[in-house]
Amino acid sequence: MKINSAEIRNLEPIETIAISHVGDYSGIAGAFEKLAAWAGANNLWAASPKMAGVYHDDPTNTPVEKRRSEACLENISGIEPGEGMKNFTISGGKYFVMQVEVTMAEYSEAWMQVYAAVNDKGYECDSRDHYELYVSCAGDVQDTDAPWVVELRIPIK
């Protein structure tokens, strides 16, 4: 894992199309695959939308089977969601943003690092969306060892 940057940013809300997932956060991959296939079938990739994973529950005090998350695709084309999908707005506002380069195996470590940085700097998290925005992948997106550039975004007061 490599940390590229860490800073405070005021972010705009992001309009997305989302597929909800309940259960272990690592199980959200299936929702992303379905969303990506739907985007391809609807010719949405040409507009270069970003994808994001939104995580609603604190894994330190929420049982695995009750953890809620959203696999999101930025809706820059104004298209209506497909079956099993919904419109979802990722919250904006003041965020601590840490950009990292990670492989799939390093995501958990990256999240621990960003929360440690938030705590070390004395920031207080709030209840808006905690999420990761996928910036790019260096390699085959199906390769679990391919490094991803991801922004971990933590809302702060």
C-alpha positions as CSV (number, residue, x, y, z in Angstrom):
1,M,0.0,0.0,0.0
2,K,1.2,3.5,-0.9
3,I,-0.3,6.8,0.4
4,N,-0.1,9.4,-2.3
5,S,-1.8,12.3,-0.5
6,A,-4.0,13.3,2.5
7,E,-5.9,16.5,2.7
8,I,-9.1,18.2,3.7
9,R,-11.5,19.0,0.8
10,N,-15.0,20.4,0.5
11,L,-16.7,18.0,-1.9
12,E,-19.9,18.3,-3.9
13,P,-22.5,15.6,-3.6
14,I,-22.3,12.9,-6.3
15,E,-25.4,11.6,-8.1
16,T,-25.1,7.9,-8.7
17,I,-27.0,4.8,-9.6
18,A,-26.5,2.2,-6.9
19,I,-27.0,-1.4,-6.0
20,S,-27.4,-2.1,-2.2
21,H,-25.5,-4.8,-0.5
22,V,-26.0,-6.3,3.0
23,G,-23.3,-8.4,4.6
24,D,-19.6,-8.6,4.7
25,Y,-18.2,-5.5,3.0
26,S,-15.8,-7.7,1.0
27,G,-18.9,-9.3,-0.6
28,I,-19.9,-6.1,-2.4
29,A,-17.8,-7.2,-5.4
30,G,-20.9,-9.0,-7.0
31,A,-22.9,-5.7,-6.8
32,F,-20.0,-3.9,-8.6
33,E,-19.8,-6.6,-11.3
34,K,-23.6,-6.3,-11.9
35,L,-23.4,-2.5,-12.1
36,A,-20.4,-2.6,-14.4
37,A,-22.1,-5.1,-16.8
38,W,-25.2,-2.9,-16.8
39,A,-23.2,0.2,-17.6
40,G,-21.5,-1.6,-20.5
41,A,-24.8,-2.8,-21.9
42,N,-26.1,0.8,-21.7
43,N,-23.0,2.3,-23.3
44,L,-22.2,4.4,-20.2
45,W,-18.4,3.9,-20.0
46,A,-17.7,6.3,-22.9
47,A,-18.6,9.2,-20.6
48,S,-16.0,8.0,-18.0
49,P,-18.1,7.8,-14.9
50,K,-16.4,7.1,-11.6
51,M,-17.4,4.2,-9.4
52,A,-17.6,4.4,-5.6
53,G,-18.2,2.1,-2.6
54,V,-20.3,3.6,0.2
55,Y,-20.1,2.0,3.6
56,H,-22.9,2.9,6.1
57,D,-22.0,0.9,9.2
58,D,-19.0,0.9,11.5
59,P,-17.5,-2.7,11.2
60,T,-16.2,-2.5,14.8
61,N,-19.7,-2.5,16.3
62,T,-22.0,-3.8,13.5
63,P,-22.4,-7.6,13.0
64,V,-21.1,-8.7,9.6
65,E,-24.5,-9.9,8.5
66,K,-26.0,-6.4,9.1
67,R,-23.4,-4.2,7.4
68,R,-25.0,-2.1,4.7
69,S,-23.2,-0.7,1.7
70,E,-23.8,0.6,-1.8
71,A,-21.9,-0.1,-5.1
72,C,-22.3,3.2,-7.0
73,L,-21.8,4.4,-10.6
74,E,-21.6,8.2,-11.1
75,N,-24.8,9.1,-13.1
76,I,-23.4,11.7,-15.5
77,S,-25.7,10.6,-18.3
78,G,-29.0,11.1,-16.5
79,I,-30.1,7.5,-17.2
80,E,-32.8,5.8,-15.1
81,P,-31.5,2.9,-12.9
82,G,-32.0,-0.7,-14.1
83,E,-33.8,-3.4,-12.2
84,G,-32.6,-3.9,-8.6
85,M,-30.9,-0.5,-8.8
86,K,-31.7,2.9,-7.3
87,N,-30.7,6.6,-7.5
88,F,-28.4,7.4,-4.6
89,T,-26.7,10.7,-3.8
90,I,-23.3,10.5,-2.0
91,S,-23.2,13.3,0.5
92,G,-20.9,16.3,0.0
93,G,-19.3,18.6,2.5
94,K,-16.0,18.7,4.4
95,Y,-14.0,15.5,4.0
96,F,-10.6,14.1,4.9
97,V,-9.4,12.5,1.7
98,M,-6.5,10.1,1.5
99,Q,-5.5,8.9,-1.9
100,V,-3.8,5.5,-1.8
101,E,-2.5,2.9,-4.2
102,V,-3.8,-0.6,-3.1
103,T,-4.4,-4.1,-4.3
104,M,-7.6,-5.9,-3.3
105,A,-5.8,-7.5,-0.4
106,E,-4.7,-4.1,1.0
107,Y,-8.1,-2.4,1.2
108,S,-8.7,-3.3,4.9
109,E,-5.2,-1.9,5.8
110,A,-5.9,1.3,3.8
111,W,-9.2,1.9,5.7
112,M,-7.4,1.4,9.1
113,Q,-4.7,3.9,8.0
114,V,-7.2,6.6,7.0
115,Y,-9.1,6.3,10.2
116,A,-5.8,6.4,12.2
117,A,-4.8,9.5,10.3
118,V,-8.2,11.2,11.1
119,N,-7.8,10.3,14.8
120,D,-4.1,11.4,14.9
121,K,-5.0,14.8,13.4
122,G,-7.8,15.2,16.0
123,Y,-10.7,15.4,13.4
124,E,-14.1,14.2,14.4
125,C,-16.0,12.0,12.0
126,D,-19.7,12.7,11.3
127,S,-22.6,10.6,10.0
128,R,-22.4,11.5,6.3
129,D,-21.3,8.9,3.8
130,H,-17.9,7.2,4.3
131,Y,-16.8,6.0,0.9
132,E,-14.0,5.1,-1.5
133,L,-13.9,6.6,-5.0
134,Y,-12.0,4.6,-7.6
135,V,-9.7,6.9,-9.6
136,S,-7.9,4.4,-11.8
137,C,-6.6,0.9,-12.1
138,A,-3.0,0.1,-13.3
139,G,-3.7,-3.1,-15.2
140,D,-6.5,-5.6,-15.7
141,V,-9.4,-4.7,-13.4
142,Q,-10.1,-8.4,-13.0
143,D,-6.6,-9.0,-11.6
144,T,-6.7,-8.9,-7.8
145,D,-3.0,-8.0,-7.7
146,A,-3.5,-5.0,-10.0
147,P,-2.9,-1.7,-8.1
148,W,-5.8,0.7,-7.8
149,V,-5.6,4.4,-7.1
150,V,-8.5,5.1,-4.7
151,E,-9.6,8.0,-2.6
152,L,-10.8,7.1,0.8
153,R,-13.2,9.9,1.9
154,I,-14.1,10.4,5.5
155,P,-16.7,13.1,6.5
156,I,-15.5,15.3,9.3
157,K,-17.1,18.0,11.4
